[in-house]
Amino acid sequence: MNEIHGWDPAWESVFQQHEWGKYPPEFIIRFVARNFYAKPGRSEVRLLDLGCGPGACTWFMAREGFSVSGIDGSPTAIDRAGKRLQSEGLTADLRVGDFTILPWGADSFDAVIDCASLCHNSWQAARKAVSEVCRVLKPSGLLISSAFTDRAWGIGTGPALEMGGFHHVTEGPLAGKGYSRFLAQTQIRELYAPLMVINVEIASYTMQEMARLVELWLITCQKKAP
């Protein structure tokens, strides 16, 4: 049986060669604000940034006073995230690791943030990672996950490895970023099956003078209370 890994090594090369966005997308800010800004003690709220990269979402959540952990397979990304936090006097628990074997105990986090990281893993790895997310979430804890839809620019432009999954996509924002999976709406509940899917929205923008559509699912899930 082949071993399942929860990150694509292509991202180490991506982070070594390119600067990355410094600020989180609006949907992450909205999710954190709606669910946790009213909490009386923000430092008691534990948030995990899954696939944190150089730390845009981690930085935002730490800056807002939450207790933040981040994990990424890229040592370069984790090093950059740590240096950014340190430069502003912020802290976070940052780990180089595999999404399918999260290095935290059960019932550790109030929420997990997945800003288009699971979608760069195979179906098997993503399902195993979601099970790990479920394990580390507290009862009634939340996951916000973004994934490219099966209408997004780039689908079908590289060799197909599985349904919706392509290697070496040649066009669009995912070009040159290793394995990319474009998720069909019919696959959402299966992928996130260990959790309750409580909300599904779409965020989209266009490129090349509106000729190309970039579209993402914004999926909110909750861990079932015992």
C-alpha positions, 0 to 999 in steps of 0.5 A: 500500500502506498504511503499517503502524504499531505503536502506537495513538495512542489510548493517548496520550490514555489516559496523559494522562487516567489514572494507571496501575498502578505494579507489574508483574503476577505472571507478569512477575515469575515469568518474569524470576525463573525465567529470569534471577535465577540469572545471575551478572551481572544488569547484563549481561542485557538486557531490552526492555519492549515497550509499556512505558507509564509503566514498571511492568515497566521499573521492576521489572526495573531495580530488580532490577539488569538492563539495561533498555530500554523503548519506547512510542508515547506521549510522556506514558508515556515521560516518566512512566516516566523520571521514576519511574526518576530519582526512585529513582536507576534508569536505563533506555534509554527510547524513543518509537517504533513496535513495527514498527521497533524502534530497536535492532540485531539480537541485542541482547536476552536477553528481550522483555516484552510485557505486553498491548501487541501486542494493541492493534495490528492483525494486520498490525502485530502480525505485523511487530512479532513479526518485529522482536522476533525480530530484536532477540532474541539466539539462544535469547532469550525473549519473554513475551507476554500477549494477551486471549483470545477469551472475555474480557469486551469482545469484540464490543462495538465495531465489528469491523475484522478477526477478533478485532479491534475498535475502541472496545470499550465494555465491560470493562477495554479500554473506551475504549482504541482498537483491541483484539484478542482472540486465538483459540488457533488464531491463536497459532502463526501470530502468533508464527511467527518464533519457537518457541512453547514454552509457553502458559498462561492467567491469568484473573480475574472482575469484577462479582461473577464475572459477567464473565471477563477472560482472557489468554493467557501465551505464551512463545516462543524465538528459534531458535539458528542 
